[in-house]
Amino acid sequence: MRRILFLFFIGTYVVNAQVGIGTTNPSASAMLEVSSLSSDGSYKGFMPPRVTVVQRDLIRADESDLGLLIFVSDPVASIYGLQVWNGVFWENVHLLQNSIQPTEVAFTSTSRDQIENSGAIDLEFNITNPSLTAPINITISASAYNDLDESLAQVVTIPAATSVFNASSIFRITNDDLVEGNEVINFSITNVSGGSGAPTIGINSSFLLMVIDDDIKVWINEIHYDNIGGDIDERVEIAGSAGVDLTGYSIVHYNGANGAVISTSNITGSIPDQQAGLGTLNINIPLQNDIEGIALVDPLGGVIQFLSYEGVITATAGPANGMTSIQLPLDETIAPEIGFSLQLVGAGNQYSDFIWAAGIANSIGQINLGQIFN
């Protein structure tokens, strides 16, 4: 009975106290303190786990093992030094002077936007300290393969003595006809082999690709810029595919006198589903009377529409630079009463299905009067 109680109290002490090796007074801030002074009065160091490169790669570390520390001692690879697991790959802390500096591979840039119908995805890499004789193989994986022709990670071989390498058509975007909205794919360098020393993955190990969905339908659906008295509810309404994230789209307001940009209004959120998977979204913009232009711009800076009222404009700046506007067939030169606007009417599911009409009561944030989505 005494023995059981004694073990109970020892166990309780160990769980609740700091641990000291070579000291009876470990730091209160440390779970473990190792003293350099041994019991015989000599001083000793701390030896972290020592492994070869092959043994290191057998350690099944994941993102929860951030901070795991080892010492690589590999005479075959000629690399000696501390490495730490950063949650994705082993990162050099310090290599000894007698180490062969390893080849390091990283993405040259960390993000890019690309439209869905562009197909091939090119990836560019920086190679630090490339071997003059040994090529290097890198494995690239994607966070999701739903929008790619490929379903598995791809291996790229970079020739010896190469400092910058452009890998063409490593993956291809699947060009479907689904309205999915813009999506982000994260490409990661997950493994390297060959090259000089024990090759490592650089800090830029991830590349984010924004895939711009070219199946999204979006168009300018209503405009109001002038009315009797002080102008009220000056705005541009867009219409199009419901439910997709419109982050990155914008309305650019142009000056008719010189073609310069007056303002840019970034579009956020999504279009509500008001009828047949389509809807409208209102954007309040202070518009001026006389000749002006409105450009609807996609996240890549491409101009979807460049419309103007009361005249034609040639843009001299911004995303529509050098483009000539399409003048609306109607305008508000004879200022209507408050509460009326220029609107598209008719039936359809894209801009070309409708025609412009004037003198119709405002339908702010709603399908226009005389308009049917199908």
BELPEHU-V594453 format. One record per residue. N is the residue number from 1. PHI is phi in whole degrees, 0 to 359 (none if undefined). PSI is psi in whole degrees, -180 to 180 (none if undefined). Layout:
# BELPEHU-V594453
N PHI PSI
N PHI PSI
This chain:
# BELPEHU-V594453
1 none -44
2 299 -39
3 296 -40
4 295 -44
5 296 -40
6 298 -45
7 294 -35
8 299 -46
9 291 -36
10 297 -45
11 300 -41
12 296 -39
13 294 -43
14 294 -39
15 293 -36
16 261 -3
17 246 160
18 287 156
19 253 132
20 238 136
21 246 117
22 83 7
23 211 144
24 262 1
25 228 66
26 294 155
27 301 138
28 292 -18
29 268 -5
30 246 137
31 288 -31
32 219 130
33 234 129
34 250 121
35 273 142
36 282 -15
37 271 120
38 270 173
39 293 -23
40 271 7
41 90 -2
42 269 170
43 247 142
44 224 163
45 254 -177
46 254 130
47 250 108
48 288 166
49 303 133
50 252 129
51 219 157
52 277 173
53 298 -42
54 298 -45
55 294 -39
56 302 -43
57 287 -10
58 274 -10
59 287 123
60 270 69
61 276 145
62 228 -169
63 297 -20
64 280 -9
65 260 22
66 308 128
67 99 -3
68 300 130
69 243 136
70 220 166
71 242 118
72 275 121
73 233 95
74 227 99
75 292 -25
76 290 -47
77 277 -8
78 56 49
79 227 131
80 221 117
81 170 169
82 280 136
83 229 148
84 233 143
85 277 120
86 264 14
87 99 -17
88 234 -43
89 208 172
90 279 126
91 246 135
92 292 130
93 268 -50
94 198 134
95 253 140
96 290 162
97 296 -27
98 274 9
99 275 146
100 282 125
101 297 123
102 286 154
103 291 136
104 238 135
105 240 135
106 210 158
107 290 143
108 285 -31
109 227 161
110 252 -4
111 199 157
112 195 154
113 253 144
114 210 135
115 284 150
116 302 -39
117 277 6
118 282 -16
119 76 -103
120 296 140
121 250 119
122 261 136
123 237 135
124 245 141
125 232 147
126 263 135
127 239 112
128 268 135
129 56 55
130 291 146
131 289 143
132 283 -16
133 236 -26
134 252 124
135 291 169
136 232 138
137 254 132
138 234 142
139 257 128
140 244 124
141 245 157
142 249 148
143 292 -26
144 205 148
145 245 8
146 300 -34
147 255 17
148 242 150
149 292 -29
150 275 154
151 240 -1
152 223 165
153 299 152
154 244 145
155 255 130
156 247 133
157 256 121
158 257 123
159 299 157
160 300 155
161 60 33
162 248 126
163 263 -34
164 228 131
165 227 127
166 259 112
167 267 110
168 275 139
169 54 43
170 294 -43
171 231 162
172 230 136
173 283 132
174 285 120
175 267 89
176 262 -179
177 249 26
178 269 139
179 273 99
180 247 -15
181 85 170
182 288 142
183 227 153
184 249 130
185 246 130
186 259 114
187 264 132
188 234 141
189 279 115
190 253 -17
191 200 145
192 225 148
193 209 159
194 88 -151
195 65 -149
196 253 138
197 62 -146
198 262 103
199 300 148
200 231 165
201 261 131
202 286 178
203 297 -41
204 280 73
205 266 -6
206 235 147
207 227 122
208 263 124
209 247 118
210 273 115
211 268 115
212 275 118
213 288 115
214 275 3
215 267 -4
216 290 129
217 261 126
218 209 136
219 207 164
220 281 126
221 245 -21
222 199 143
223 221 139
224 221 127
225 226 -14
226 210 144
227 206 170
228 300 134
229 79 -157
230 294 132
231 295 135
232 233 141
233 59 41
234 297 131
235 190 169
236 230 132
237 250 135
238 253 159
239 224 159
240 158 -157
241 299 131
242 275 146
243 87 -8
244 269 148
245 287 122
246 263 13
247 304 130
248 104 -23
249 283 157
250 205 160
251 249 122
252 251 125
253 263 125
254 248 144
255 276 127
256 287 -19
257 286 -38
258 226 2
259 75 11
260 276 162
261 280 129
262 271 -46
263 200 162
264 233 127
265 249 112
266 285 136
267 266 134
268 231 167
269 79 -155
270 217 163
271 277 133
272 287 156
273 275 103
274 257 -25
275 189 127
276 55 36
277 77 13
278 234 165
279 191 -170
280 230 155
281 218 125
282 269 139
283 232 115
284 283 122
285 223 128
286 291 101
287 264 156
288 249 159
289 283 170
290 78 -168
291 289 126
292 211 162
293 234 154
294 229 122
295 248 130
296 263 121
297 238 138
298 273 174
299 297 -19
300 270 2
301 88 6
302 282 139
303 273 115
304 282 -45
305 217 146
306 226 96
307 253 156
308 218 162
309 234 148
310 68 9
311 162 175
312 258 143
313 236 142
314 250 117
315 290 141
316 245 4
317 200 174
318 72 -169
319 296 -26
320 266 13
321 311 124
322 88 -10
323 273 151
324 255 132
325 288 160
326 260 118
327 283 134
328 297 143
329 288 -13
330 230 162
331 208 -174
332 242 38
333 297 -36
334 269 99
335 303 123
336 284 170
337 293 161
338 300 135
339 103 10
340 238 160
341 205 175
342 271 129
343 220 153
344 276 139
345 228 163
346 120 -165
347 230 139
348 161 -165
349 221 17
350 204 165
351 306 -43
352 292 -11
353 280 -12
354 244 168
355 232 156
356 277 142
357 224 151
358 242 166
359 70 30
360 252 141
361 299 142
362 312 143
363 228 58
364 301 119
365 72 15
366 228 163
367 298 139
368 297 153
369 295 130
370 84 14
371 238 137
372 230 128
373 267 135
374 215 none
